[in-house]
Amino acid sequence: MPEMDGIALLKEIRGAGNEIPVVVISGGAPNAPLTYTAPLAATFGANMVVYKPFERAELLKAVDNVLST
């Protein structure tokens, strides 16, 4: 996203009091290991993180998981 990253968007969503399910799709933060994103996303209320590249089935499973909770 050109104006903000996914974590910033997640902070805005949660900061507005919105509790919608969120699946973060990440290619990893620049110059950071991929393991950095999941704990950070969880801190700000992401329900699940899917890393690029991913299979369609993996994304569908993540969406199904967050919608069923």
Sine and cosine of phi, psi and omega as CSV:
sin_phi,cos_phi,sin_psi,cos_psi,sin_omega,cos_omega
0.00,0.00,0.74,-0.68,-0.10,-1.00
-0.94,0.34,-0.48,0.88,-0.12,-0.99
-0.99,-0.13,-0.37,0.93,0.04,-1.00
-0.35,-0.94,0.35,-0.94,0.06,-1.00
-1.00,0.02,0.08,-1.00,-0.06,-1.00
-0.89,0.45,-0.57,0.82,0.01,-1.00
-0.92,0.39,-0.65,0.76,0.04,-1.00
-0.89,0.45,-0.66,0.76,0.05,-1.00
-0.89,0.45,-0.69,0.73,0.04,-1.00
-0.87,0.50,-0.67,0.74,0.05,-1.00
-0.87,0.50,-0.67,0.74,0.01,-1.00
-0.91,0.41,-0.68,0.74,0.02,-1.00
-0.87,0.50,-0.77,0.63,-0.03,-1.00
-0.95,0.32,-0.58,0.81,0.02,-1.00
-0.90,0.44,-0.44,0.90,0.04,-1.00
-0.99,0.10,0.03,1.00,0.03,-1.00
0.99,0.12,0.21,0.98,-0.03,-1.00
-1.00,0.09,0.80,-0.60,-0.04,-1.00
-0.95,-0.31,0.42,0.91,0.03,-1.00
-0.88,0.47,0.50,-0.86,0.06,-1.00
-0.90,0.43,0.64,-0.76,-0.02,-1.00
-0.77,-0.64,0.81,-0.59,0.17,-0.99
-0.95,-0.32,0.88,-0.48,0.03,-1.00
-1.00,0.02,0.76,-0.65,0.10,-1.00
-0.96,-0.28,0.85,-0.52,-0.16,-0.99
-0.77,-0.63,0.65,-0.76,0.20,-0.98
-0.98,-0.18,0.05,1.00,-0.04,-1.00
1.00,-0.07,0.52,-0.86,0.05,-1.00
-0.95,0.30,0.54,-0.84,0.05,-1.00
-0.83,0.56,0.73,-0.69,0.03,-1.00
0.87,0.49,0.39,0.92,0.03,-1.00
-0.79,-0.62,0.56,-0.83,0.05,-1.00
-0.92,0.39,0.45,-0.89,-0.01,-1.00
-0.86,0.52,-0.47,0.88,-0.02,-1.00
-0.93,0.36,-0.18,0.98,0.03,-1.00
-0.95,0.32,-0.60,0.80,-0.14,-0.99
-0.94,0.35,-0.72,0.70,-0.08,-1.00
-0.86,0.51,-0.77,0.63,0.02,-1.00
-0.89,0.45,-0.61,0.79,0.02,-1.00
-0.91,0.41,-0.70,0.71,0.03,-1.00
-0.89,0.46,-0.66,0.75,0.02,-1.00
-0.90,0.44,-0.62,0.79,0.03,-1.00
-0.84,0.54,-0.61,0.79,-0.05,-1.00
-0.99,-0.14,0.20,0.98,0.18,-0.98
0.99,-0.15,0.28,0.96,0.09,-1.00
-0.93,0.35,0.63,-0.78,0.03,-1.00
-0.99,0.14,-0.49,0.87,-0.04,-1.00
-0.31,-0.95,0.45,-0.89,0.07,-1.00
-0.84,-0.54,0.72,-0.69,0.10,-1.00
-0.88,-0.48,0.76,-0.65,-0.04,-1.00
-0.99,-0.15,0.64,-0.77,0.11,-0.99
-0.97,0.23,0.55,-0.83,-0.18,0.98
-0.97,0.24,0.50,-0.87,0.01,-1.00
-0.69,-0.72,0.38,-0.92,0.08,-1.00
-1.00,0.08,0.50,-0.87,0.02,-1.00
-0.80,0.60,-0.68,0.74,-0.01,-1.00
-0.88,0.48,-0.58,0.82,0.02,-1.00
-0.91,0.41,-0.69,0.73,0.03,-1.00
-0.91,0.41,-0.69,0.72,0.01,-1.00
-0.88,0.47,-0.62,0.78,0.03,-1.00
-0.91,0.42,-0.67,0.75,0.02,-1.00
-0.88,0.47,-0.72,0.70,0.01,-1.00
-0.89,0.45,-0.70,0.72,0.03,-1.00
-0.86,0.50,-0.68,0.73,-0.01,-1.00
-0.88,0.47,-0.70,0.71,-0.04,-1.00
-0.96,0.28,-0.48,0.88,0.02,-1.00
-0.98,0.20,-0.35,0.94,-0.03,-1.00
-1.00,-0.01,-0.05,1.00,0.01,-1.00
-0.99,-0.11,0.00,0.00,0.00,0.00
